[in-house]
Amino acid sequence: MQTWVKDVLGPTYDANEYANELRKHADKSEADRKAAIETWLRRRALHVAPSEHALFAALRPEFVNAGVVFNAVYKLPGHPLVAKIDMLQPRVQAGYNMQFMGREPNYEPVHLAAMAQSSLRQERRNLREMRSFFGSRVPREFLRYTTVPVPGRILKLLAQEESAKHESVVDGQNVIYAPMPIDCNRIYPMDLVVRFQKDISELYDRVARGDDAISFRGHYIEDPSHRLPDADDYQLASDLWVDNKYPGREFGPDERMLFEKIHGLAEQDTLSSLLLHCDDPDLLSEVRDLVSLAIRFSNSTKRTLDTIGDGNVFFVKIDGQWTCVMGDAQVPRLEPMLATFSDSLNKIARDELPNANAGWHLMVGLPYVQSVNAVAHFLGLTERIRIPGGVPAHMPWDRVLSLLVSGRRPSAPHAVIPFQDRPLWRRPPEIW
């Protein structure tokens, strides 16, 4: 692993820093230690000097953090904004470059750029739609499709991950990537979607400190990196809070115990502490308002919210009043996720595999539906998120759990945006 880290970081590699990081995870299993080092490497690689950002040279971006899905966040000193870049975009671009460029006409840059612009327009529509439901809870932000200098060390790490994810059969076809030489010391200009958002880092800091602030945060229940639920508990939780099989059932001691079991499996899951140990009626009233809006939003749009990351959705006391803030709640996907559930669940009930996008939708969407409906049940609300088309009768939820845990699902779909190796673009962003 040390050779890999040195290869990715290039001249910025520090042997003492790497050794210190290893010591932090010495008591973990080999798999957990490897995962921790990979997470550290991603964050470490994103600490980019301003000189490496020729595009944003005048803005002098400062790296803040990298989120769960490798969302790089940069402060822009002197501006009341942060820039957020989903770094899975260049990873997917590298994959398309290795797999298709020069061999498939539909993957030439001009076609991919048109697809990316179409995706961006849809993302903007999605953002406007979110604001129409949640109003000022969504911080002001705007999106731009623009050229961003990506250091070679980051692109190399991403390309390696993309290659590793496709060393198998995908949709019945063997995927073979052509070699893609990447120079760790070079800067690669790449066309990416950048989200410019009002800087609310002070509120995020309060969430981290627990200073009159708490996240509304679940976890990927079927993710094997966490403790997994008992099959019987998973069956009952899914019947109750996904299929809505028992309307009118009260949230009693058994339901409370089930809620604590499911949401106590991951350390970062805050829902148990938010609801079961909170005696502040004003906070619970704000939670009730959010859940009611989320149910209406999902039933109307067939879309979900991202309530997994820390601070994606949180409650904070401002001027003595609890306020909901949805800093990163928008799921960056174009298709209405819930609309794919019924077909996928019917396939699983017949012991078939769902298709590529739909299988991934279940992995990230089911925990959202289950957690929002469970909270609604706890709060005494009668409305629930409902699966369009319904859930098959006698759904074998243990089979869903087994399928998702086993990893028999494709990687997450992303908008296709072209990788273009060209001289570094040096004009300042048009927005400035």
C-alpha positions in Angstrom: 0.0 0.0 0.0 2.9 2.4 0.7 4.0 2.1 -2.9 0.5 3.0 -4.1 0.3 6.0 -1.7 3.7 7.3 -3.0 2.6 6.8 -6.5 -0.6 8.8 -6.0 0.9 11.6 -4.0 4.1 11.9 -6.0 6.3 14.7 -4.7 3.9 15.6 -1.9 4.3 12.2 -0.3 5.6 12.4 3.3 6.9 9.2 4.9 6.4 10.4 8.5 2.8 11.5 7.7 2.0 8.1 6.2 3.5 6.3 9.2 1.5 8.4 11.6 -1.7 7.6 9.7 -0.9 3.9 9.8 -0.4 4.1 13.6 -3.8 5.6 14.1 -5.4 2.5 12.6 -3.0 -0.2 13.9 -5.7 -1.9 16.0 -8.1 -2.3 13.1 -8.5 -5.3 10.8 -6.5 -5.3 7.6 -9.7 -4.5 5.5 -10.7 -1.7 7.9 -7.2 -0.3 8.0 -7.0 -0.3 4.1 -10.4 1.5 4.0 -9.2 4.1 6.5 -6.0 4.7 4.5 -7.9 5.1 1.3 -10.2 7.7 2.9 -7.2 9.5 4.2 -5.5 9.4 0.8 -8.5 10.9 -0.9 -8.6 13.8 1.5 -4.8 14.2 1.5 -4.7 14.3 -2.3 -7.3 17.1 -2.4 -5.1 19.4 -0.3 -4.2 21.4 -3.4 -2.1 24.5 -3.4 -3.7 27.6 -4.9 -1.0 27.6 -7.6 -2.4 24.4 -8.9 -5.8 26.0 -9.5 -4.9 28.3 -12.4 -8.6 28.6 -13.1 -9.4 29.9 -9.6 -6.1 31.7 -9.0 -7.8 35.0 -8.2 -10.1 33.2 -5.8 -7.3 31.4 -3.9 -9.5 28.4 -2.9 -8.8 26.7 0.4 -9.6 23.0 0.8 -12.2 22.4 3.6 -13.2 18.8 3.5 -14.1 15.8 1.4 -17.6 14.2 1.9 -18.8 10.7 2.0 -19.0 10.5 -1.8 -15.8 12.3 -2.4 -17.4 15.8 -2.6 -14.5 18.2 -2.4 -15.4 21.5 -0.7 -13.3 24.7 -1.1 -13.6 28.0 0.6 -13.2 31.1 -1.6 -11.6 33.7 0.7 -13.2 37.1 0.3 -16.4 35.7 -1.2 -19.5 34.5 0.8 -19.4 31.2 -1.2 -17.9 27.8 -1.2 -17.2 25.7 -4.3 -18.3 22.0 -4.2 -17.1 19.5 -6.8 -18.2 15.9 -7.0 -14.9 14.2 -7.6 -16.7 11.1 -8.9 -17.1 13.2 -12.1 -13.5 13.0 -13.2 -13.3 9.4 -12.1 -16.1 8.5 -14.5 -14.6 10.7 -17.2 -11.3 8.8 -16.8 -13.2 5.5 -17.1 -15.0 6.6 -20.3 -11.7 7.8 -21.7 -10.1 4.4 -21.1 -13.1 2.4 -22.2 -14.6 4.2 -25.2 -12.6 7.1 -26.6 -11.6 6.6 -30.2 -13.7 3.4 -30.5 -17.3 4.6 -30.0 -18.7 7.6 -31.9 -21.3 8.4 -29.2 -18.5 8.9 -26.7 -16.6 11.6 -28.6 -16.2 14.9 -26.7 -18.8 16.8 -28.7 -21.5 14.2 -27.9 -20.5 13.9 -24.3 -20.4 17.7 -23.8 -24.0 18.0 -25.1 -25.1 15.2 -22.7 -23.4 17.0 -19.8 -25.1 20.3 -20.7 -28.4 18.5 -20.8 -27.7 17.0 -17.4 -26.8 20.4 -16.0 -30.1 21.9 -17.1 -31.9 19.0 -15.4 -29.9 19.5 -12.2 -30.9 23.2 -12.2 -34.5 22.2 -12.6 -34.2 19.8 -9.7 -32.7 22.5 -7.5 -35.6 24.9 -8.4 -38.0 22.1 -7.5 -36.4 21.5 -4.1 -36.6 25.2 -3.3 -40.3 25.2 -4.3 -41.0 22.6 -1.5 -38.4 23.5 1.2 -37.9 27.2 0.6 -35.2 29.0 2.7 -34.2 25.7 4.2 -32.1 25.2 1.0 -29.1 27.6 1.0 -28.8 29.8 -2.0 -26.6 28.1 -4.6 -26.0 28.0 -8.4 -24.4 25.5 -10.7 -21.8 26.0 -13.5 -20.4 23.6 -16.0 -16.8 24.9 -16.3 -13.2 23.9 -16.7 -11.4 22.9 -13.5 -7.7 22.0 -13.2 -7.4 18.6 -11.6 -3.9 17.6 -10.3 -2.6 14.4 -11.8 -2.2 12.7 -8.5 -5.9 13.0 -7.9 -6.8 11.9 -11.4 -4.5 8.9 -11.1 -6.1 7.8 -7.8 -9.6 8.2 -9.4 -8.6 6.3 -12.6 -7.2 3.4 -10.5 -10.5 3.2 -8.5 -12.5 3.3 -11.7 -10.4 0.5 -13.2 -10.7 -1.6 -10.1 -14.5 -1.3 -10.0 -14.8 -2.7 -13.5 -12.5 -5.7 -13.3 -15.6 -7.9 -13.7 -18.6 -8.5 -15.9 -20.9 -5.5 -16.2 -24.3 -6.0 -17.6 -23.2 -9.3 -19.2 -20.2 -7.8 -20.9 -16.5 -8.0 -20.1 -15.1 -4.5 -19.6 -11.5 -4.0 -20.7 -9.9 -0.6 -20.2 -7.2 0.8 -22.4 -4.1 2.0 -20.5 -4.3 5.7 -19.5 -0.9 7.1 -18.6 -1.3 9.9 -16.0 1.5 12.1 -14.8 1.1 12.9 -11.1 3.0 16.2 -11.6 0.7 17.5 -14.4 -2.5 19.5 -14.1 -5.4 18.1 -16.2 -8.1 20.6 -17.2 -11.5 18.8 -16.9 -15.0 20.1 -17.6 -17.0 19.5 -14.4 -20.2 20.7 -12.8 -19.3 23.0 -9.9 -21.8 24.0 -7.2 -21.3 27.5 -5.8 -23.2 27.7 -2.5 -23.6 30.2 0.3 -20.9 29.6 2.9 -22.6 28.1 6.0 -19.4 26.6 7.5 -20.1 28.3 10.8 -23.3 26.3 11.1 -21.5 23.1 10.1 -18.9 23.8 12.8 -21.8 24.0 15.3 -23.2 20.7 14.2 -19.7 19.1 14.7 -19.5 20.5 18.2 -23.1 19.7 19.1 -23.7 23.4 19.9 -27.5 23.6 19.8 -27.3 21.7 16.6 -27.8 18.1 15.4 -27.9 16.3 12.1 -30.9 14.5 10.7 -28.7 11.6 9.6 -29.4 7.9 8.8 -27.1 5.4 7.3 -26.9 2.9 4.4 -28.6 0.0 6.2 -27.5 -2.6 3.7 -23.9 -1.4 3.6 -21.6 -4.2 5.0 -19.1 -1.6 6.2 -21.5 -1.1 9.1 -23.1 -3.7 11.4 -26.0 -5.3 9.6 -29.5 -5.7 10.9 -30.9 -9.1 11.8 -33.0 -10.5 8.9 -36.2 -10.6 11.0 -35.7 -7.0 12.1 -35.0 -5.9 8.5 -38.2 -7.7 7.3 -40.4 -6.1 9.9 -38.8 -2.6 9.5 -39.3 -2.9 5.7 -42.9 -4.1 6.1 -43.6 -1.2 8.5 -41.7 1.7 7.0 -41.2 0.9 3.3 -44.3 -1.2 2.3 -46.5 0.7 4.9 -48.1 -2.7 5.5 -49.8 -1.9 8.8 -51.6 1.5 8.6 -52.9 2.7 11.9 -50.4 0.7 14.0 -49.2 2.8 16.9 -45.5 3.5 17.7 -45.3 1.5 20.8 -42.5 -0.1 22.8 -41.9 -2.8 20.2 -41.6 -0.2 17.4 -39.3 1.9 19.6 -37.0 -1.0 20.2 -37.0 -1.8 16.4 -36.2 1.8 15.6 -33.3 1.8 18.1 -32.0 -1.5 16.7 -32.0 -0.3 13.1 -30.6 3.2 13.8 -28.1 2.0 16.4 -26.1 -0.1 13.9 -23.9 2.8 12.7 -22.1 5.2 15.0 -22.8 8.2 12.7 -26.6 7.6 12.6 -28.2 10.4 14.7 -31.9 9.6 14.4 -32.2 7.7 17.6 -30.6 10.4 19.7 -32.5 13.1 17.8 -35.9 11.6 18.4 -35.8 9.1 21.3 -33.7 11.3 23.7 -35.0 14.7 22.8 -37.4 16.5 25.1 -37.4 19.8 23.3 -40.9 20.3 21.8 -39.8 23.2 19.5 -37.1 20.9 17.9 -39.6 18.1 17.4 -42.0 20.5 15.8 -39.3 21.5 13.3 -38.5 17.9 12.6 -42.2 17.3 12.1 -42.4 20.1 9.5 -39.4 18.8 7.7 -40.7 15.2 7.5 -44.1 16.3 6.3 -42.4 18.3 3.5 -40.1 15.4 2.6 -43.0 13.1 2.3 -44.9 15.5 0.0 -41.8 16.2 -2.0 -41.0 12.5 -2.6 -44.6 11.5 -3.3 -44.9 14.4 -5.8 -41.6 14.2 -7.6 -40.7 10.5 -7.1 -37.3 11.7 -5.9 -35.4 11.2 -2.7 -33.2 13.4 -0.4 -29.7 12.7 0.7 -29.9 12.3 4.5 -26.8 10.2 4.9 -23.9 12.6 5.0 -23.1 14.5 8.2 -24.7 18.0 7.9 -26.6 17.2 4.7 -29.7 18.0 6.7 -29.5 19.4 10.2 -31.3 21.5 12.8 -29.6 24.4 14.5 -30.8 27.1 17.0 -30.6 30.6 15.5 -31.7 33.5 17.6 -33.4 31.1 20.0 -35.4 29.3 17.3 -34.7 25.9 15.9 -34.2 26.0 12.1 -33.8 23.3 9.5 -30.9 23.7 7.1 -30.5 21.4 4.0 -26.9 22.1 3.1 -26.4 19.0 0.8 -29.7 17.3 0.6 -30.1 17.2 -3.2 -29.4 13.8 -4.7 -27.3 14.5 -7.8 -29.2 12.1 -10.0 -31.4 12.9 -13.0 -34.0 10.2 -12.9 -36.8 10.0 -10.3 -35.4 7.3 -8.1 -38.6 6.0 -6.5 -40.1 5.3 -9.8 -37.7 2.4 -10.4 -38.4 0.7 -7.0 -41.5 -1.4 -7.9 -40.0 -3.0 -11.0 -36.7 -3.7 -9.1 -38.5 -5.3 -6.1 -40.7 -7.4 -8.4 -37.6 -8.7 -10.1 -36.0 -9.5 -6.8 -39.2 -11.3 -5.7 -38.8 -13.5 -8.8 -35.1 -14.1 -7.9 -33.9 -11.9 -10.7 -31.4 -9.0 -10.6 -32.5 -5.4 -11.2 -30.8 -3.5 -13.9 -27.8 -1.3 -13.4 -29.3 2.0 -12.3 -32.2 0.5 -10.5 -30.1 -1.7 -8.3 -28.0 1.3 -7.2 -31.2 3.2 -6.6 -32.4 0.6 -4.0 -29.1 0.8 -2.2 -29.2 4.5 -1.6 -33.0 5.1 -1.7 -34.4 2.4 0.6 -32.7 3.8 3.7 -34.2 7.2 3.0 -37.7 5.9 2.6 -37.4 3.7 5.7 -36.0 6.4 7.9 -38.4 9.2 6.9 -41.4 6.9 7.3 -40.1 5.6 10.6 -39.7 9.2 11.9 -43.2 10.0 10.6 -44.5 7.0 12.5 -42.7 8.1 15.7 -44.2 11.6 15.4 -47.7 10.4 14.9 -48.0 11.6 11.3 -50.4 9.6 9.1 -48.8 10.3 5.7 -46.0 8.1 4.4 -43.7 8.0 1.4 -45.3 5.5 -1.0 -43.5 3.3 -3.6 -45.1 4.1 -7.0 -46.6 0.9 -8.3 -46.5 -0.7 -4.9 -44.4 -3.4 -3.3 -45.0 -7.1 -4.2 -47.2 -9.1 -1.8 -45.2 -11.1 0.6 -42.0 -9.3 -0.4 -38.9 -11.4 0.7 -37.0 -8.5 2.2 -34.3 -10.9 3.4 -33.5 -11.5 -0.2 -33.2 -7.7 -0.8 -30.8 -7.4 2.1 -28.7 -10.4 0.9 -28.6 -9.0 -2.6 -27.4 -5.5 -1.6 -25.0 -6.7 1.0 -23.4 -9.2 -1.4 -22.4 -6.3 -3.6 -24.2 -7.8 -6.7 -24.9 -4.4 -8.0 -23.2 -2.0 -10.4 -21.4 1.2 -9.4 -23.3 4.4 -9.2 -24.4 6.0 -12.4 -23.2 9.5 -13.2 -23.7 12.1 -16.0 -21.3 11.4 -18.8 -18.9 14.4 -19.1 -15.9 14.3 -21.5 -12.2 14.1 -20.5 -10.2 16.4 -22.7 -6.4 16.6 -22.5 -5.6 20.1 -23.6 -3.5 23.1 -22.5 -4.6 24.5 -19.2 -7.5 27.0 -19.5 -6.4 30.2 -17.8 -9.4 32.6 -18.2 -11.2 33.5 -14.9 -14.6 32.0 -14.4 -17.3 33.8 -16.3 -19.4 34.2 -13.1 -16.9 36.6 -11.7 
